[in-house]
Structure formats: C-alpha cells, structure tokens
Amino acid sequence: MEEKQVEQLSPLALAFLGDAIHTSFVRKEVLSGQKEKLNTYHNKAKKFCNAQAQADALELLFDNLTEDEKDLVRKTRNTHNKHNAKNFDEETYKKATAFEALIGYLYLTNQNEKLKKYLKKSMEIIQ
C-alpha cells in the first residue's frame, strides 16, 4: 500500500492488522524453541499476546518512537472503541490497541527493520 492509503485507514483498522502481525511473530518465535506440545506453545505465546504485555511493550518503546509514531499512538488511544476489554482495565486495553496500530502501520509502510526491532523488544519484557 502507498503511505497515503495507509494514512487514510483508521487507527482501529491498523490495530486489527497489527494484532495479527504481532501474534504471528510471537508464534513463530515460540515455535523456534525446542519441540513442545501444542498446549505448551499456546501457553508460551499467550504471555506475549495479551493487552498487558502489549501495553508494557508500548511503554518500553514510547520514548524511542518518532514524533509521527507518537502521534499515531496518541490518536489510537483517543479513538473510541465499542469493544470492551474483558480481562484488563480500559487504559491498558487502549495502550495495547495503540501498540497494535503501530505494528500495523510499520508493516503496511514496509518499515521492516523497525518492525522487527519493535516486535523483538515486545518479547523482551517478559523474559
């Protein structure tokens, strides 16, 4: 997609894609370890693929983001979402959604090195 097209997407659309990208990355990383049972893979992945872990990753990355990335994060956090968080408070959920939007944006704008760096950093917070 051209950057102009990406910028026309809503922050929640970017988060929709970013969630899939993040989950896919985490699952690939989990599979790269030793051979496990499927349930073990799932349990390892869910440590990283939840609102609290994503919110923590965003806080860890925030100071190093560009101004455009920070603007996207703020815009996403201020976007009204009709979806209610089940297991986390609203603020944590908004931060997690902002993290996902950032990941979606980086993916769609082909900023692959930065995307990989941020995804790897998101897994460091747990280990």
C-alpha positions in Angstrom: 0.0 0.0 0.0 1.1 3.6 -0.6 1.7 5.6 2.5 -1.2 7.9 1.6 -3.6 4.9 1.6 -2.2 3.7 4.9 -2.7 7.1 6.5 -6.4 7.0 5.4 -7.0 3.9 7.4 -8.5 4.2 10.9 -6.3 3.5 13.9 -8.5 0.6 14.7 -8.0 -0.9 11.2 -4.3 -0.6 11.7 -4.7 -2.3 15.1 -6.7 -5.1 13.5 -3.8 -5.9 11.2 -1.1 -5.2 13.9 -2.7 -7.7 16.2 -2.3 -10.4 13.5 1.2 -9.4 12.7 2.2 -9.4 16.4 0.6 -12.8 17.1 2.2 -14.3 14.0 5.6 -13.1 15.1 5.2 -14.4 18.6 4.0 -17.8 17.4 7.0 -18.1 15.1 9.4 -17.2 17.9 7.7 -19.7 20.2 8.0 -22.4 17.6 11.7 -21.8 17.1 12.4 -23.2 20.5 12.5 -26.8 21.4 9.8 -29.2 20.3 6.8 -28.9 22.6 3.2 -30.0 22.8 0.7 -27.7 21.2 -0.8 -26.5 24.5 2.7 -25.5 25.7 3.2 -23.4 22.6 -0.1 -21.7 23.2 0.7 -21.0 26.9 4.1 -19.5 25.9 2.5 -17.3 23.2 -0.3 -16.0 25.4 2.3 -14.5 27.8 3.1 -12.0 25.0 -0.2 -11.8 23.2 -2.4 -10.1 25.7 -3.3 -6.5 26.5 -1.0 -6.1 29.5 2.1 -7.4 27.6 1.3 -5.2 24.6 0.7 -2.1 26.8 4.0 -2.8 28.6 5.8 -3.1 25.3 4.4 0.3 24.2 5.6 1.9 27.4 9.0 0.4 26.9 9.2 1.7 23.3 7.5 5.0 23.6 10.5 7.3 24.3 12.3 5.9 21.2 9.4 6.4 18.8 9.4 9.1 16.1 7.0 12.1 16.5 4.8 10.6 13.8 4.7 7.3 15.6 3.9 9.0 18.9 1.1 10.9 17.1 -0.3 7.6 15.8 -0.2 6.1 19.3 -2.0 9.2 20.8 -4.6 9.2 18.1 -5.2 5.5 18.6 -5.5 5.8 22.4 -8.1 8.6 21.9 -10.2 6.7 19.4 -13.5 5.5 20.7 -13.7 1.7 20.5 -17.0 0.0 21.0 -15.2 -3.2 22.1 -14.9 -3.6 25.9 -11.9 -5.1 27.4 -12.7 -8.4 29.1 -9.7 -9.1 31.4 -7.9 -5.7 31.6 -8.8 -2.1 32.5 -9.7 0.3 29.8 -6.4 2.2 29.9 -4.4 -1.0 29.5 -6.6 -2.0 26.6 -6.2 1.4 24.9 -2.4 1.2 25.2 -2.4 -2.4 23.8 -4.6 -1.2 20.8 -2.1 1.6 20.2 0.8 -0.8 20.2 -1.1 -3.0 17.6 -1.9 0.1 15.5 1.8 1.0 15.5 2.8 -2.5 14.4 0.1 -2.5 11.6 1.4 0.9 10.4 5.0 -0.2 10.3 4.0 -3.3 8.4 1.9 -1.5 5.8 4.6 1.1 5.2 7.3 -1.5 4.8 9.4 -0.3 7.7 10.6 -3.9 8.2 13.7 -3.3 10.2 12.0 -1.1 12.7 9.0 -3.5 12.8 11.3 -6.4 13.6 13.1 -4.4 16.2 9.9 -3.4 18.0 8.5 -6.9 17.8 11.6 -8.4 19.3 11.6 -5.7 22.0 8.0 -6.6 22.8 9.1 -10.1 23.7 12.0 -9.0 25.9 9.7 -7.5 28.6 8.6 -11.0 29.7 11.8 -12.9 29.6 
